[in-house]
Amino acid sequence: MLCEECQMRPATVHIRRTINNETTERHLCQECARETGELNIIGGSEFSLPNLFATLLDSDAFVKHLGLKPDPGTLKCPACGLTYGEFKAGGRLGCDRCYGTYREQLTPLLSRLHGQVQHAGKIPWRAGHDLRARQELRELKQALNRAVEREAFEEAAMLRDRIRALEKKLGPGGE
């Protein structure tokens, strides 16, 4: 079968589109398909099944869908474009979205460096009242869980009462 566009080369790209229950088919050669924009999903590389599978397997989303962990060396921040390798070499992240992109790699690193993952710095006295109250609430809930695990029920009851009072003080959505 020859290409419908140039009528010279063999048709190797077959496209079937269904729009509003109307199906159309096109049979193009690779060059004409690229010129008409039908191969945009491949991005200019040679279209073949091995290339298609390689592109899919290189995709972090596809790797995560399979339940595998992507190679940290191939991770790239979607916002600033910083790769994990560049971060390791320079020691600095490019933007705030890098923290989410490299969360799995940063968590053990931050824990090793700082002893914890969550920020424990100073909070402004005037503006930080709610922040301090929420932090205290989190700590009380952790203490409550530990008390229940130890079966120290009197202590757990006192912690529960303090948690309720603090939640009431913070109002709805206080946590």
MODAUR-V89397 format. One record per pair of residues at least 6 apart in sequence whose C-alpha atoms are under 7 Angstrom apart, sorted by sequence separation. I is the first residue (numbers start at 0). J is the second residue. D is the distance in whole Angstrom. If there is no record, write none. Layout:
i=I j=J d=D
i=I j=J d=D
//
This chain:
i=1 j=7 d=6
i=2 j=8 d=6
i=16 j=22 d=6
i=17 j=23 d=6
i=32 j=38 d=6
i=55 j=61 d=6
i=56 j=62 d=6
i=62 j=68 d=7
i=63 j=69 d=7
i=75 j=81 d=6
i=76 j=82 d=6
i=86 j=92 d=6
i=109 j=115 d=7
i=110 j=116 d=5
i=146 j=152 d=7
i=1 j=8 d=6
i=2 j=9 d=6
i=15 j=22 d=7
i=16 j=23 d=5
i=62 j=69 d=6
i=75 j=82 d=4
i=109 j=116 d=6
i=166 j=173 d=6
i=1 j=9 d=4
i=2 j=10 d=4
i=15 j=23 d=6
i=16 j=24 d=6
i=74 j=82 d=6
i=75 j=83 d=6
i=146 j=154 d=7
i=147 j=155 d=6
i=0 j=9 d=6
i=1 j=10 d=5
i=15 j=24 d=4
i=73 j=82 d=7
i=74 j=83 d=6
i=146 j=155 d=5
i=0 j=10 d=6
i=14 j=24 d=6
i=15 j=25 d=7
i=59 j=69 d=6
i=106 j=116 d=6
i=14 j=25 d=5
i=72 j=83 d=6
i=13 j=25 d=6
i=14 j=26 d=6
i=71 j=83 d=6
i=72 j=84 d=6
i=81 j=93 d=6
i=143 j=155 d=5
i=13 j=26 d=5
i=12 j=26 d=6
i=13 j=27 d=6
i=79 j=93 d=6
i=12 j=27 d=5
i=79 j=94 d=6
i=143 j=158 d=6
i=10 j=26 d=5
i=11 j=27 d=6
i=12 j=28 d=6
i=143 j=159 d=7
i=10 j=27 d=5
i=11 j=28 d=5
i=12 j=29 d=6
i=10 j=28 d=4
i=11 j=29 d=6
i=78 j=96 d=7
i=9 j=28 d=6
i=139 j=158 d=6
i=8 j=28 d=6
i=76 j=96 d=7
i=76 j=97 d=6
i=3 j=26 d=6
i=4 j=27 d=6
i=139 j=162 d=7
i=2 j=26 d=6
i=3 j=27 d=6
i=76 j=100 d=6
i=2 j=27 d=4
i=2 j=28 d=5
i=136 j=162 d=6
i=4 j=31 d=7
i=136 j=165 d=7
i=133 j=174 d=6
//
